[in-house]
Amino acid sequence: MIQAPHSPDDGARSRTEVALYIAELAAELTKMARSHRLDALGFILDMARLEAENAAKPLQGRVSATRSASRPSGRADPGSDDRQ
């Protein structure tokens, strides 16, 4: 069994610790759901795992990844003129 990062009353949990703990729990629950052919539930739990893992990453890494992912691939920079 996965152990909680600290007791709920001590206030010592960091956001990263909690997010990683949730990611671990969601991964276990995903396996359980899928092994019992609860596919939709497994999918939702896997999305929760991914979100928790993303929340555990530093903010700067998420912002730059979001910016690069939002630019359509194969398109030139807005200032360039690729007409010939």
HUMO-V380894 format. One record per residue. RES is the residue in one small letter. PHI is phi in whole degrees, -180 to 180 (999 if undefined). Layout:
# HUMO-V380894
RES&PHI / RES&PHI
This chain:
# HUMO-V380894
m&999 / i&-75 / q&-96 / a&-62 / p&-61 / h&-168 / s&-70 / p&-62 / d&-91 / d&-85 / g&68 / a&-91 / r&-72 / s&-92 / r&-57 / t&-65 / e&-60 / v&-66 / a&-62 / l&-68 / y&-63 / i&-63 / a&-61 / e&-64 / l&-63 / a&-63 / a&-63 / e&-65 / l&-67 / t&-61 / k&-60 / m&-62 / a&-62 / r&-69 / s&-68 / h&-108 / r&58 / l&-98 / d&-63 / a&-63 / l&-64 / g&-60 / f&-64 / i&-63 / l&-65 / d&-68 / m&-65 / a&-64 / r&-61 / l&-63 / e&-64 / a&-65 / e&-63 / n&-65 / a&-66 / a&-80 / k&-79 / p&-62 / l&-58 / q&-59 / g&-64 / r&-72 / v&-66 / s&-67 / a&-68 / t&-66 / r&-64 / s&-70 / a&-75 / s&-82 / r&-80 / p&-62 / s&-74 / g&81 / r&-105 / a&-75 / d&-61 / p&-57 / g&-83 / s&-92 / d&-117 / d&-102 / r&-77 / q&-121
